[in-house]
Amino acid sequence: MCPSCGCSLVRLGIAEVQAVQLDHAGSTYFFCCQGCADIFQEQPDHFVEEVKDMHVCPSCLAEKPSAYTVSVAHNGQELRFCRCPHCAEVFAKDPDFYLDRLTGKTDFKGLFSESGSACC
Protein backbone atom coordinates (compact mmCIF):
# COMPACT_ATOMS: atom_id res chain seq x y z
CA MET A 1 0.00 0.00 0.00
CA CYS A 2 1.34 3.42 -0.91
CA PRO A 3 1.69 5.22 2.43
CA SER A 4 1.09 8.64 0.90
CA CYS A 5 -2.15 8.08 -1.02
CA GLY A 6 -3.29 4.82 0.64
CA CYS A 7 -3.76 2.96 -2.66
CA SER A 8 -3.11 -0.74 -3.00
CA LEU A 9 -0.14 -1.15 -5.34
CA VAL A 10 -1.55 -4.51 -6.44
CA ARG A 11 -4.87 -2.90 -7.36
CA LEU A 12 -2.98 -0.32 -9.41
CA GLY A 13 -0.89 -3.01 -11.11
CA ILE A 14 2.41 -1.76 -9.71
CA ALA A 15 4.84 -4.60 -9.00
CA GLU A 16 7.43 -4.30 -6.25
CA VAL A 17 10.19 -3.88 -8.85
CA GLN A 18 8.28 -0.96 -10.44
CA ALA A 19 7.41 0.83 -7.21
CA VAL A 20 9.41 3.79 -5.96
CA GLN A 21 11.12 2.70 -2.73
CA LEU A 22 12.29 4.70 0.26
CA ASP A 23 13.78 3.64 3.58
CA HIS A 24 12.59 5.30 6.76
CA ALA A 25 13.27 4.35 10.38
CA GLY A 26 14.56 0.90 9.44
CA SER A 27 11.66 -0.02 7.12
CA THR A 28 11.33 0.07 3.34
CA TYR A 29 8.21 1.73 1.95
CA PHE A 30 6.82 1.30 -1.57
CA PHE A 31 5.07 4.09 -3.48
CA CYS A 32 2.87 4.22 -6.55
CA CYS A 33 4.81 7.16 -8.02
CA GLN A 34 7.65 9.56 -7.37
CA GLY A 35 5.16 12.28 -6.39
CA CYS A 36 3.88 10.19 -3.48
CA ALA A 37 7.46 9.40 -2.43
CA ASP A 38 8.29 13.12 -2.44
CA ILE A 39 5.24 13.96 -0.32
CA PHE A 40 6.13 11.15 2.11
CA GLN A 41 9.61 12.59 2.65
CA GLU A 42 8.10 15.85 3.90
CA GLN A 43 6.29 14.13 6.84
CA PRO A 44 7.15 10.42 6.89
CA ASP A 45 5.94 9.71 10.42
CA HIS A 46 2.59 11.34 9.65
CA PHE A 47 1.99 9.10 6.64
CA VAL A 48 3.16 5.93 8.42
CA GLU A 49 0.71 6.68 11.22
CA GLU A 50 -2.15 7.30 8.76
CA VAL A 51 -1.87 3.90 7.07
CA LYS A 52 -0.78 1.71 9.99
CA ASP A 53 -4.36 0.53 10.56
CA MET A 54 -5.20 0.00 6.87
CA HIS A 55 -5.67 -3.37 5.17
CA VAL A 56 -6.10 -4.49 1.58
CA CYS A 57 -8.91 -7.00 1.02
CA PRO A 58 -7.33 -10.06 -0.64
CA SER A 59 -10.35 -10.53 -2.91
CA CYS A 60 -11.46 -7.11 -4.16
CA LEU A 61 -8.23 -5.23 -3.27
CA ALA A 62 -10.17 -2.45 -1.51
CA GLU A 63 -8.22 -0.44 1.06
CA LYS A 64 -10.04 -0.35 4.41
CA PRO A 65 -9.29 0.60 8.02
CA SER A 66 -9.55 -2.26 10.54
CA ALA A 67 -12.94 -1.03 11.77
CA TYR A 68 -14.39 -1.73 8.31
CA THR A 69 -12.93 -5.21 7.91
CA VAL A 70 -13.64 -8.72 9.13
CA SER A 71 -11.01 -11.17 10.24
CA VAL A 72 -10.82 -14.58 8.59
CA ALA A 73 -8.39 -17.27 9.70
CA HIS A 74 -6.53 -19.07 6.94
CA ASN A 75 -3.76 -21.61 7.62
CA GLY A 76 -3.08 -20.11 11.03
CA GLN A 77 -2.87 -16.56 9.69
CA GLU A 78 -5.37 -13.75 10.26
CA LEU A 79 -6.49 -12.10 7.02
CA ARG A 80 -8.55 -8.92 6.89
CA PHE A 81 -11.36 -8.68 4.33
CA CYS A 82 -13.74 -5.86 3.52
CA ARG A 83 -17.18 -6.53 4.99
CA CYS A 84 -18.64 -7.79 1.71
CA PRO A 85 -19.58 -11.45 2.31
CA HIS A 86 -18.81 -12.24 -1.33
CA CYS A 87 -15.10 -11.48 -0.82
CA ALA A 88 -14.58 -14.12 1.88
CA GLU A 89 -16.63 -16.62 -0.15
CA VAL A 90 -14.63 -16.23 -3.38
CA PHE A 91 -11.38 -16.32 -1.43
CA ALA A 92 -12.37 -19.64 0.16
CA LYS A 93 -12.85 -21.16 -3.32
CA ASP A 94 -9.29 -20.35 -4.48
CA PRO A 95 -7.17 -18.95 -1.64
CA ASP A 96 -3.85 -19.62 -3.37
CA PHE A 97 -4.81 -17.40 -6.31
CA TYR A 98 -5.85 -14.49 -4.10
CA LEU A 99 -2.80 -14.76 -1.82
CA ASP A 100 -0.46 -15.01 -4.81
CA ARG A 101 -2.10 -11.98 -6.43
CA LEU A 102 -1.89 -10.00 -3.19
CA THR A 103 1.84 -10.72 -2.91
CA GLY A 104 2.56 -9.97 -6.58
CA LYS A 105 3.14 -13.57 -7.67
CA THR A 106 0.65 -13.48 -10.57
CA ASP A 107 0.57 -11.59 -13.84
CA PHE A 108 -2.31 -9.38 -12.63
CA LYS A 109 -1.77 -6.01 -14.31
CA GLY A 110 -4.09 -3.95 -12.15
CA LEU A 111 -7.47 -2.37 -12.64
CA PHE A 112 -6.08 0.31 -14.94
CA SER A 113 -4.03 -1.98 -17.19
CA GLU A 114 -6.09 -1.22 -20.28
CA SER A 115 -5.31 2.50 -20.07
CA GLY A 116 -1.54 2.04 -20.34
CA SER A 117 -0.98 4.04 -17.16
CA ALA A 118 -0.92 2.42 -13.75
CA CYS A 119 -1.12 5.55 -11.68
CA CYS A 120 -0.56 9.28 -11.43
C-alpha angles and dihedrals in degrees: 000000000000104000093210102052099016094232122146107246089209091055089051092048095243112146121209090253090054097046122099107246131207132175119223129170093345096312132100117229126198123214135195093226144358090259091062091046090052092050090048092055090059093061110003097165091051093055094043089053092048095056101033091098096043126109134188115226107236092219108042097016092229116158111233138166115243092257089064097048138078125222119235123184116225123174092337093310127110113232123189118221131182111257094261106117090212092066095059090043096053091044091055090056094056112006095162092059094050094044092047091049092048091053094045097253096127133066092251105148098195135253093288097048094116092059095059091234122089098193148337 
